[in-house]
Amino acid sequence: MVQMKPAFPILLAASLAALPIAAQVKITPGPEKIAIEIDGKPFGDFYVAGKDITKPYLWPLRAATGTYVTRAWPMEDVEEEKAIVRKDHPHQRGMWFAIEKLNGVDFWNNDPSYTEPPKRGRVVLDKLGAVKSGEKSGSLTATFNWTDTAGHKILTETRTMTFYSEPGRRTIDVDITLTAVEKATIEDSKDSGFAIRLRPVLQEDHGTGHIVNADGLTTEKEAWGKPSNWCDDSGEINGEKVGVAILDNPANPGHPVRWHVRAYGLFGANPFGQSVFGNDRTAPKSNITLEPGQKLRYRYRVIIHPGDVKTADIAAAWDKYSSGK
């Protein structure tokens, strides 16, 4: 008598073959952070809530190879960083957006470890919106309340971040809309805007980092405070040549943005600083006042690329971005 083989393995194989291809950008929300995975590898986590979260931040940021490009501390202590630099600016975590002087409240220098008297605000998660995974891209949307120490709401923020699956590089589009709840004044200040704290080995002063902007200005000395369409920092991590570029959307208020780029690893675009970056301290300040219900929208593209600014052709990436692609 011939023994019939069970049909289950065949049926299972057929059913698996019929399943859709898994998303290349997978976004998984949790109660305090949202995990982003690209091409089957972790990219980073968007931290949105928790007792130590005074403003949302994305950390770490990784190249397509898996190499991380953002500083680990204060989230983690790693030997590499202990050997390179001293610990500083614990409020600079991963990738973030903040304002130093909003109605007299500081949302930039607001690390939970700070105990000094100054008014330090909090950016608090209100709700998580649409979360979409996809084959070529994925996105998440969240709404935050910008509150003072008493919990009084000054602004609301809606942020959408879109992540792309691309060969050899990682690209993020960030879209932020601020809406005034009450009359809100954003003062001209140095420590504001959209920023990334780079891995120490990518620093200009103690590492391999090389800063260059769209106009060919290099180093902190030349590029700091100067307006430009984009800025890039590239270097070498354990033999791997890698860089990070931030592109300022041409529709942003005050474009081209001024760059708060430091040799110690701060890499930021500050649309809220004008006179503070100039040599003429008598120049008029660029304070912005919003009436209740008024909005400000800021968009940026971040590209983590192999090689330097030329081999990655960031100039061509800017042309593509500025044309709306």
C-alpha positions, -999 to +999 in steps of 0.1 A: +000+000+000+014+034-010+016+059+018+002+093+008+023+122+019+004+149+038-007+178+016+000+204+044+036+213+035+026+218-002-004+239+008+017+259+032+044+266+006+017+277-019+001+300+006+035+316+015+043+321-022+010+340-026+018+364+002+027+400-007+064+409-005+072+423+029+075+461+032+110+475+027+102+503+051+086+489+083+074+513+110+062+498+143+046+521+169+050+516+206+038+535+237+070+556+240+089+551+208+083+542+171+107+518+155+119+523+119+133+494+099+146+497+063+155+468+040+152+444+069+177+463+091+170+487+120+174+524+111+164+542+143+137+549+169+116+580+172+113+587+209+080+605+217+071+599+253+084+589+287+097+606+318+131+615+303+116+628+270+115+666+271+113+668+233+109+641+206+141+629+189+151+603+163+180+581+174+202+565+162+205+574+125+222+547+105+238+545+070+226+518+046+255+497+058+242+498+094+269+521+106+254+547+130+263+583+125+248+600+156+263+604+190+254+576+214+256+596+247+236+604+268+213+575+257+243+550+259+279+551+271+302+536+245+340+532+247+347+550+214+331+582+227+349+581+260+382+580+242+375+609+218+357+637+236+343+649+269+306+647+275+287+679+267+252+692+257+231+663+269+201+680+253+215+673+219+200+639+212+200+622+178+179+644+154+155+670+168+137+703+162+134+729+190+133+767+198+155+783+224+133+814+231+096+810+227+076+834+249+106+833+273+106+795+275+136+774+264+127+742+245+163+736+232+183+734+264+158+713+282+174+680+291+158+663+321+191+663+339+191+701+342+180+715+375+188+752+371+160+778+375+156+789+339+122+783+323+125+750+304+097+738+282+085+704+272+073+691+239+046+666+249+030+639+227-007+647+221-015+619+197+000+596+171-015+599+137-011+578+106+017+552+105+023+537+071+048+510+061+056+504+024+078+488-002+096+520-012+088+544+016+071+546+050+058+575+071+046+585+105+027+615+117+025+628+153+010+658+171+028+675+200+020+702+225+047+728+234+041+736+270+058+756+297+069+742+331+033+746+344+019+726+315+005+757+297+003+752+260+019+778+237+021+759+203+010+727+188+032+709+163+023+684+136+053+664+124+054+640+095+086+620+087+089+599+056+117+573+052+128+558+019+143+526+008+171+535-016+202+516-027+233+526-007+218+556+011+192+566+037+169+596+030+144+612+054+119+639+047+108+659+077+077+682+075+069+703+106+039+727+111+038+749+142+004+764+151+001+792+178-024+784+205-018+819+220+002+849+208+037+834+204+070+852+199+100+834+187+131+854+195+162+856+173+186+831+189+215+809+182+202+776+196+171+769+176+159+749+146+165+715+131+196+697+141+216+664+144+243+656+169+269+637+150+290+607+161+323+621+176+344+604+149+326+627+124+335+658+144+358+684+127+379+691+158+387+656+172+375+633+144+375+630+106+346+653+098+347+678+069+320+705+068+310+720+034+280+739+023+263+745-011+285+776-017+317+757-012+324+772+023+342+747+045+349+742+082+330+757+111+350+789+107+337+796+072+303+780+072+289+788+107+260+812+105+261+816+067+230+811+047+231+782+022+207+758+005+223+728+021+252+716+043+271+683+045+295+667+070+314+637+059+343+616+073+355+581+080+342+556+105+363+525+109+375+527+073+340+535+059+336+568+042+302+582+051+284+616+053+253+634+064+236+662+044+207+684+054+188+702+027+167+733+034+134+733+015+132+764-008+096+771+005+108+774+041+104+808+057+137+827+056+153+803+030+182+798+025+186+790+062+216+799+083+237+770+095+246+763+132+274+739+124+300+733+151+334+715+150+323+696+181+295+678+162+264+700+163+250+700+128+220+723+125+198+745+103+185+775+122+156+795+106+151+815+138+185+832+139+196+862+118+214+890+136+228+866+162+250+850+135+263+883+121+292+904+131+269+934+133+253+931+167+233+963+160+214+946+131+177+942+136+166+909+152+145+885+132+118+879+159+087+861+147+053+868+163+024+845+156-012+854+165-035+825+177-041+801+149-012+813+127+011+786+113+047+782+104+058+753+082+094+739+079+106+711+057+140+694+055+156+664+037+183+644+055+206+622+034+230+597+049+253+588+021+285+568+013+316+588+004+320+626+005+299+654-007+312+651-043+309+614-047+274+615-032+266+644-056+247+663-029+244+692-054+223+670-077+203+658-047+195+694-039+184+701-075+160+671-073+147+681-039+142+718-048+122+708-079+098+689-057+110+654-063 
